[in-house]
């Protein structure tokens, strides 16, 4: 049986030039490098320049992804951009990327699922391709979380950074088996009852301000390992695959302890876990594509590798994708 598949052709990443180390943060808030590394695994984060917008990060990552895929922006039918830190309330930041790339047809829009955003965007793109509404889709995760951090709150400001990653998905065909290249399955969830555990205390309708990020860290940690483990098994059950079939586990880069805890709970060997949180901290919707690109740039990713993507973010939202590269 012939099946339509959304096949990844390339990816690209961009991190702002400015690096803020733990030692630099320790001069501003009551913390230490040892404290941050022990609890999160984070050693540094990248911070966007004052004149650098989320769209700027997304544009650069997109150009690199298109170049990696060997694709002209004019061949794109759709841009799906995951971000919780848009340039403006409207229009969608994706349309700014669209204009900068020179894409004049098709559509571009944002999705908002915070740290789960890239996984949600992959699912949206995959459905557009399967529904024959698009053939070439650019999926982006881009954030400037530094703009919504309370830099006097040591429990949150040390955790996040700025960055962008992108991936090109294109229509392909397979035999309808798990040996096919492309997106094999997506699974998305949300539970709005848990909103107060991770949220921003502002917005145009509520306070007319951007607000600051607020988090109940212990509760987020507890839910993260359980929810992520469940949605991973959901993806495996849907395909009949086993943990042993996974070549690379590419999780949302929130906290090294969460990554290690999840890998241990699902029985995944440590050498298959992709960890980049130490280099750029939690970049929300950008973290999964940044980790993917890091894997590729280090020549570890091979065609045919089976990738397990997962994320959990405010909302709560969480999801997983199985993709054969």
N, C-alpha and C positions, 0 to 999 in steps of 0.2 A: 504494500500500500504506500503510495506516494504521500508525503506530508510536507507542508510548508514549515520551514524553520527560519528563525531569525538568527543569522550567522554573524558572529563578531569578526570584523575585518581589521580593526585596529583600535588603539587607545592612546590617549595623551594626558599628560599631567602638568600642572603648573603650581609652584609655591612662590609666594612673595619673597623678595630678596632679603628683607629684614628678618633676622633670627633673634628670638628672645630666649635666653637660657634660663634655667632654674636659678642660677646664681644672681642673675639680673633681677628676677622677680623677688628674690629674697631680700633685696634692698628696699623694696616697696611695701611688702606685706610680711606678716609674721610667719615665715616658712623657711625651709631649708631644701637644698638639693636632695639630701638624703631622705627627707620626709616625702617629697614628691615622687622620687624614683621608687621608694619602697612600696608606696600605696598605689601607684598608677603605672610605673614603668616609663613615664614621660621624662625626657631629658631636655627637650627644647620645643619651641613652636615657632611658626612663621606668622608674621603680622603684616597685613597690607599697609602700604603707604597711605598717607592722608588723602592723596588724590587718586587712589586705586580703588575701584569699585568691584562689587561681585561680578558684574558683567565683564570687566577687564580680565579677571582671573579666568572666567568661563571662556572668553574669546581665545585666550592664549592656549588653554587646554584643548579647545575644539580644533584650532588650527593644527596642533600637534597630532591629534587623533586622526584628522582627515589626511594629513601627510602620511601617517603610519599606514592608513588604509589605502593610500593611493587614490583618493577620491576627491573630485572637485566639489566645492560647496554647492555649485549649481545643480548637482545631481541629487541633492537632498530633497526629500518630500516632507520631512517633519523634523522639528527639534523639540525634544522634551527635556526641560531643565528642572532639576530638583534643587530647591533652595529655600531656606527659612529666613534668609537675609537678603531680600531683593533690593535692587537699587532704589526703587520707588514703590509706593503703594500700588500704582499701576502706571504704565502698562507692564505686562509681564517682562521680566528681565530677559527671557528667551528671545523676545523680539529685538532687543538691542544686540544680542549675539547674532541673530539672523541678519540684521542690517550690516553689521561689521564684516560678516563673512561674505556678503554679496549674494545671499540666497534670496531670490525675489519671488519664488512660488511656494506652494505648499503652506504649511502652518508652523507656528512656534508658540509654545505656551509653557507655563511653570506648573510644577506639582509641589505640594507642601506636605511632607510627612516627616520633617525634621531629619533626624539621623537615619531614618529608614528611607529617605527620599530617593536615593539612587536605585535601590531595589524596587521601589514602587514605580519609578520612571522606566526601568527595564521592562517591567510587566506591562505598562501602558504601551511602550513601543512594540513589544512582542505581539500584543493584541491588535494593534494597527496593522502590522505586517500580515498576521494571520487572517485578518478581515479584508485583505486586499485593498486597504486604504492608503498604504504606503509601502514603498520598496526599500528605500534607504533612509534610515533614521539616525540622527545624532542624539545620544543620551548624555546629559551633563549633570554633574553634581558640583556645585560651587557655593562657597560660603565665605562671609567676612564676619565670623562670630565675635571677633574682637570688638565690634561695634555695639554688641548687646551684653557685654560683660561688665559686672561691677568690679572694678579693679581694686577695690578695698575688701572684697570678699575672698579670702584665701581658699575657701572650700570649692570655689568654682573657677576663679580666674586662672588658676594654674592648669586647668584641664583642657582648655580649648585653644584652637588656632585657626588660621585662614588658609584656604587652598581651593583647588579645583581639579577635577578629573573628568574625562569624557571617553565615550566608546561609540564606535560606529557599528550599527547593526544593519544587515542587508538581507533581503529575501533570498532564501535558498530552498533546496528541496532535499528531503531525506527519505528513508524507507519507513519512517514512523517508529523506529526503535531507538533505544538509548545509545546506540553507536553513532547516531546522526550527529553531525556538527550543528551547533546552535543552541538556542534556549530550549531546554527540555521540559521545564516546569517552573511555575512561580506560585508562591503562596503568601498572601497578605492578610494582616489582621490589625485591628485597632480596638482599644477599650477606653472610651472617653471618661469613664469613672475614675481613672487614675491620673487625670490631668494635673492635679495639684502636686504630684511628686516631681514633675519636671516641666517647667513652663516659663514664659516670659511675662513679667508683670506690667505689660503695656500693649498698646495697639491703637489704631485710629478710631475704633468704635468705643473703646473703653476709657482710655486715658489721654488719647490724642498725642501720645509719645511712643517712642520705640520700646521703652522699658528695658529691664535687665533680666538676665537668666536667673532662675531660682531652682534649686534642686534639693531633694531629700536623698542624699547619696546612698545611704544604707538600703533604703527601700528600692531605689533604682537597681542597685546591684543584685538584690534578691530576686526581683522580677526578671531581670535581664537573663540570668543563667537559665532559669526555668523556661521562659518564653522562647528564647533562642533555641534551646535544646528541642523543645516540642515542635517548632516550625521546621527544624532541620529534619527530624524524623518524618514529618508530614511530607516533605519533598522526596525523601527516600522511599517512603511507602507508596507514593504516587507513581514512582518509576520502577519499583522493584529492585533498586540498587542498594548496595550496602556501604557502610562507612569505609570499608576496605577498598571500594572502587574509587573513592575520591583522591584525586592527585593533589589538589590544592584547596585548602580551606581559607577563604578570603573574607574575614569578618569585618564588621564595623569596628574601627579602631578607637575605642572609647577608653579602655582601661586594660592594662596587661593582665590584671588579676581576673577580669571577666573573660578575656580570651583564653587564658590557661584553664579557668574553671569550666568553661564550655567545652573545650577540647577534651578535657579529662572526663567530663560527664558523658560525652557521646563516644568515647573510646577512640579518639583520633590521635595518631602518633604526632609528637611535637614537631617533627621535621616536615610535616605537611601543613603546618599552621603559618600563615603569612602575617608577620608582625612589623608594622611601621609606626606604631603609636609613639615610639621613643623619638622619632625624627620630626614629627609634626603635630603631636597631640591629637585631640579629638577635633576633626574638621567637619563634623556632622555629615551632611549628604555627600561631601567630597571624599570621605575617608575610604570607602570601598573602591572607587576607581583609582584613587592614589595608590592603594595597596596593590591593585591589579597591575597598574603601570610599573610599579617598582619591581614586581615579579618579572615582567616582560623585559624591562630595561637591564635586569641582571641576568638575562639569557636563561632563565629557568623555565619559562613557559613554552611549551611545545604544542604544535597543532595536534588535536586529538585529546589533550589533557581535559579531565573532568574537573570543573570548578564548582565549588559550593560557596555561594555568596549569602551573607545574612546580615541583618541589622535590626536594632531596636532604638526607638527614639521617643521623644515627647508625644503625648497623646493619650495613652501610650500607643505607638504603632510598632509593628514588627513584621518581618517577612524574610523569605528565602528564595533564592533562584539557583537552579542547577543549569550550568552552561557547559557544553563541550566546545572547547576552543578550536 
